[in-house]
């Protein structure tokens, strides 16, 4: 059975991920999503897409069997760019845990609805890594910057009620997730809403950067990943909007950072002036490239 399948009903393309046990984003899933995204963009009968998963998980992150291996095409950033740039809206129907790359995948969709038992998070910092498929760029465009920084530096998943309140999801399913996801998709067929990258940053002025720096350093206990994740969020306001599109937003794949590294160079505050291209787009670290 294919790891990704597609079915067209009444103008809605149902894209289903089925990669047990946790629907990890292995090469077969990434290739399948890339192929169906291309198929959908070439089919004028498709008006919207519902992305859903088999089993109890939405997508629980990377395929651990690929860790330490040479990167396999397509990369998750390329898949996410294809979905976000689709000519039709995609709706993520989040039935269970959407973690790491799973949440980054959902954030690339144009709307999100979650089951009440779902959990959403970017737990990479607990593994000594940082989100590597645009998570630090997209998250503060969906939720207020303080919430985004808390999620990427703490790594703790949040419940749907908190996600809805913050703006990470658009709805919580009250009865049948897929039926309600279909209704949401039909409501978007009149015109694709803005992509996540086209949205402005939220509550940027509400961040007390010096206090935040001290808090992160205290909680990190010498680990470098939380500070690096916060640096990525802090750099987002300095990125020129035209540079935050497609593969550029995902150019820096997540790297393995040493768990003990000084955080004293964390920026005190963003300058607020476009820098032409963000460091996340210009520079990548050539150590481990993994997608979580």
C-alpha positions as CSV (number, residue, x, y, z in Angstrom):
1,X,0.0,0.0,0.0
2,X,1.2,3.5,-0.9
3,X,2.3,5.7,2.0
4,X,0.3,8.6,0.5
5,X,-2.9,8.2,-1.5
6,X,-5.4,10.6,-3.1
7,X,-9.1,10.4,-3.8
8,X,-11.2,13.0,-5.5
9,X,-14.8,13.5,-4.3
10,X,-17.0,16.5,-5.2
11,X,-14.1,18.8,-6.0
12,X,-12.2,17.9,-2.8
13,X,-8.9,15.9,-3.1
14,X,-8.5,13.7,0.0
15,X,-4.8,13.1,0.6
16,X,-4.2,10.4,3.1
17,X,-0.9,9.6,4.9
18,X,-0.6,6.0,5.9
19,X,2.8,5.1,7.3
20,X,2.4,3.2,10.5
21,X,3.0,3.2,13.3
22,X,3.2,7.0,13.7
23,X,3.0,8.3,10.1
24,X,6.7,9.5,10.2
25,X,7.9,11.7,7.4
26,X,10.1,9.2,5.7
27,X,11.2,9.4,2.1
28,X,8.2,7.5,0.8
29,X,5.8,9.9,2.5
30,X,7.7,13.0,1.3
31,X,7.9,11.7,-2.2
32,X,4.2,10.8,-2.1
33,X,3.2,14.3,-0.9
34,X,5.4,15.9,-3.5
35,X,3.8,13.8,-6.3
36,X,0.2,14.4,-5.2
37,X,0.8,18.1,-4.8
38,X,2.0,18.2,-8.4
39,X,-1.0,16.1,-9.5
40,X,-3.4,18.3,-7.7
41,X,-2.0,21.5,-9.3
42,X,-2.5,20.0,-12.7
43,X,-6.1,18.9,-12.2
44,X,-8.6,21.6,-12.7
45,X,-11.3,19.4,-11.1
46,X,-9.7,19.9,-7.7
47,X,-11.0,22.9,-5.8
48,X,-9.5,22.2,-2.4
49,X,-7.6,19.5,-0.5
50,X,-8.1,17.8,2.9
51,X,-4.8,16.3,4.3
52,X,-5.4,13.6,6.8
53,X,-3.8,10.5,8.3
54,X,-4.6,6.9,9.1
55,X,-4.4,5.7,12.6
56,X,-4.2,7.6,15.8
57,X,-1.4,10.0,14.8
58,X,-1.4,12.9,12.3
59,X,2.4,13.0,11.8
60,X,4.7,12.4,14.7
61,X,7.9,13.8,13.1
62,X,10.9,12.4,11.3
63,X,11.6,8.8,10.4
64,X,14.2,7.9,12.9
65,X,15.6,5.2,10.5
66,X,16.9,8.1,8.3
67,X,18.8,9.8,11.1
68,X,22.5,9.8,10.4
69,X,21.9,8.8,6.7
70,X,22.7,11.0,3.7
71,X,19.6,13.2,3.0
72,X,17.1,11.6,0.7
73,X,15.1,13.6,-1.9
74,X,12.7,15.2,-1.7
75,X,13.5,17.2,1.4
76,X,10.7,18.1,3.8
77,X,11.2,21.9,3.1
78,X,10.7,21.2,-0.6
79,X,7.5,19.3,0.1
80,X,6.2,22.0,2.4
81,X,6.9,24.7,-0.2
82,X,4.9,22.7,-2.8
83,X,1.9,22.5,-0.5
84,X,2.0,26.1,0.6
85,X,2.4,27.3,-3.0
86,X,-0.5,25.2,-4.3
87,X,-3.0,26.8,-6.5
88,X,-5.8,25.4,-4.3
89,X,-6.2,25.6,-0.5
90,X,-5.1,22.7,1.7
91,X,-6.8,21.9,5.0
92,X,-5.0,19.9,7.6
93,X,-7.3,17.5,9.5
94,X,-5.2,16.9,12.6
95,X,-6.5,13.7,14.2
96,X,-3.7,13.1,16.7
97,X,-0.2,14.3,17.5
98,X,1.3,16.8,15.0
99,X,4.9,17.1,16.2
100,X,8.0,18.5,14.7
101,X,7.8,18.2,11.0
102,X,4.2,17.1,11.4
103,X,3.3,20.5,12.8
104,X,5.5,22.2,10.2
105,X,3.5,20.3,7.5
106,X,0.2,21.4,9.0
107,X,1.4,25.1,9.2
108,X,2.1,25.0,5.5
109,X,-1.6,24.2,4.9
110,X,-4.0,27.1,4.4
111,X,-6.3,26.0,7.3
112,X,-6.1,23.6,10.2
113,X,-8.8,21.8,12.2
114,X,-7.9,19.4,15.1
115,X,-9.5,16.6,17.0
116,X,-10.0,17.3,20.7
117,X,-7.4,14.6,21.5
118,X,-4.7,16.1,19.2
119,X,-1.5,17.6,20.5
120,X,0.6,20.1,18.6
121,X,4.2,21.0,19.2
122,X,7.8,21.5,18.1
123,X,9.8,19.2,20.5
124,X,13.0,19.3,18.6
125,X,14.9,21.2,21.4
126,X,14.4,18.3,23.7
127,X,16.6,16.3,21.2
128,X,19.2,19.0,20.9
129,X,17.9,20.2,17.6
130,X,15.8,23.0,16.2
131,X,12.8,23.1,13.8
132,X,14.3,22.7,10.4
133,X,11.4,23.1,7.8
134,X,10.4,26.7,8.5
135,X,8.8,26.2,11.9
136,X,10.5,29.2,13.4
137,X,9.4,31.3,10.4
138,X,5.8,30.3,10.2
139,X,4.8,29.8,13.8
140,X,5.1,33.5,14.9
141,X,2.8,34.3,11.9
142,X,0.1,32.1,13.3
143,X,0.5,32.7,17.1
144,X,1.8,35.7,19.1
145,X,5.5,35.9,19.2
146,X,5.7,35.2,22.9
147,X,3.7,32.0,22.4
148,X,5.9,31.0,19.4
149,X,9.1,31.4,21.4
150,X,7.7,29.5,24.3
151,X,6.8,26.6,22.0
152,X,10.2,26.4,20.1
153,X,12.3,26.8,23.2
154,X,10.3,24.7,25.6
155,X,9.3,21.9,23.3
156,X,6.1,21.0,25.2
157,X,3.1,20.2,22.9
158,X,-0.1,22.1,23.5
159,X,-3.7,21.0,23.5
160,X,-6.2,22.1,20.8
161,X,-8.0,24.6,23.1
162,X,-4.7,26.4,23.6
163,X,-3.9,26.1,19.9
164,X,-7.2,27.6,19.0
165,X,-6.9,30.4,21.4
166,X,-3.4,31.3,20.1
167,X,-4.4,31.0,16.4
168,X,-2.4,27.9,15.5
169,X,-5.6,26.1,14.4
170,X,-8.8,27.4,13.0
171,X,-11.2,25.1,14.6
172,X,-11.7,22.1,16.9
173,X,-13.9,19.3,15.5
174,X,-17.0,19.0,17.6
175,X,-18.1,15.6,16.2
176,X,-16.6,14.1,13.0
177,X,-13.2,15.6,12.1
178,X,-13.3,14.7,8.4
179,X,-16.8,15.9,7.8
180,X,-15.9,19.2,9.5
181,X,-12.6,19.4,7.6
182,X,-14.5,18.9,4.3
183,X,-16.9,21.7,5.2
184,X,-13.9,24.0,6.0
185,X,-12.3,23.1,2.7
186,X,-15.5,23.8,0.7
187,X,-15.6,27.2,2.4
188,X,-12.2,28.1,1.0
189,X,-13.0,27.2,-2.6
190,X,-14.0,30.8,-3.5
191,X,-10.4,31.8,-3.2
192,X,-7.3,30.5,-1.6
193,X,-6.6,32.4,1.7
194,X,-3.1,33.9,2.3
195,X,-0.3,31.5,2.9
196,X,1.2,31.4,6.4
197,X,4.3,33.2,5.1
198,X,2.1,36.0,3.6
199,X,0.7,36.8,7.1
200,X,2.3,39.4,9.3
201,X,4.1,38.6,12.5
202,X,1.8,38.6,15.6
203,X,2.3,40.6,18.8
204,X,6.0,41.3,18.1
205,X,5.9,44.4,20.3
206,X,4.8,42.2,23.2
207,X,8.1,40.5,23.6
208,X,10.4,41.7,26.4
209,X,13.6,40.4,24.7
210,X,16.1,41.1,27.5
211,X,13.9,39.3,30.1
212,X,13.3,36.5,27.6
213,X,17.0,36.0,27.1
214,X,17.6,35.6,30.8
215,X,14.7,33.2,31.2
216,X,15.8,31.0,28.3
217,X,19.4,30.9,29.6
218,X,18.2,29.9,33.0
219,X,15.9,27.2,31.8
220,X,18.3,25.8,29.2
221,X,20.9,24.7,31.8
222,X,23.7,25.0,29.2
223,X,21.8,23.4,26.3
224,X,22.2,25.3,23.1
225,X,19.1,24.3,21.1
226,X,16.6,26.5,23.0
227,X,18.8,29.6,22.5
228,X,19.3,28.8,18.8
229,X,15.6,28.3,18.3
230,X,14.9,31.7,20.0
231,X,17.6,33.3,17.8
232,X,15.8,32.0,14.7
233,X,12.5,33.6,15.9
234,X,14.4,36.8,16.8
235,X,15.8,37.0,13.3
236,X,12.4,36.7,11.6
237,X,11.5,40.4,11.9
238,X,14.8,41.3,10.2
239,X,13.9,39.2,7.1
240,X,12.7,41.0,4.0
241,X,9.2,39.7,3.2
242,X,10.1,38.8,-0.3
243,X,12.8,36.5,1.0
244,X,10.4,34.5,3.1
245,X,8.9,32.4,0.4
246,X,9.1,28.9,-0.9
247,X,12.4,27.2,-0.4
248,X,14.0,30.3,1.1
249,X,11.9,30.0,4.2
250,X,13.0,26.5,4.6
251,X,16.6,26.8,3.4
252,X,18.3,26.1,6.7
253,X,17.7,22.5,7.5
254,X,17.8,21.6,11.2
255,X,21.3,20.9,12.5
256,X,22.4,18.9,15.5
257,X,23.8,21.4,18.1
258,X,25.9,20.5,21.1
259,X,23.8,20.3,24.2
260,X,26.3,22.6,26.0
261,X,27.1,25.9,24.4
262,X,27.0,29.5,25.7
263,X,23.7,31.3,25.0
264,X,25.1,34.7,25.9
265,X,25.2,35.8,22.2
266,X,21.5,35.5,21.9
267,X,20.2,38.8,20.4
268,X,18.7,41.2,22.8
269,X,16.1,42.4,20.3
270,X,15.4,42.5,16.6
271,X,16.4,45.7,14.8
272,X,13.1,45.8,13.0
273,X,14.8,46.8,9.7
274,X,14.7,44.5,6.7
275,X,18.1,43.0,6.1
276,X,17.5,41.9,2.5
277,X,17.8,38.2,3.3
278,X,17.7,36.5,6.7
279,X,20.6,34.6,8.0
280,X,18.3,31.5,8.0
281,X,18.1,31.8,4.2
282,X,21.7,32.8,3.6
283,X,23.5,30.3,5.7
284,X,23.1,26.7,6.7
285,X,25.3,24.7,9.0
286,X,26.8,21.6,7.3
287,X,26.5,19.2,10.2
288,X,23.7,16.7,10.5
289,X,20.7,17.5,8.2
290,X,17.6,15.9,9.6
291,X,14.0,16.6,9.5
292,X,12.0,16.4,12.7
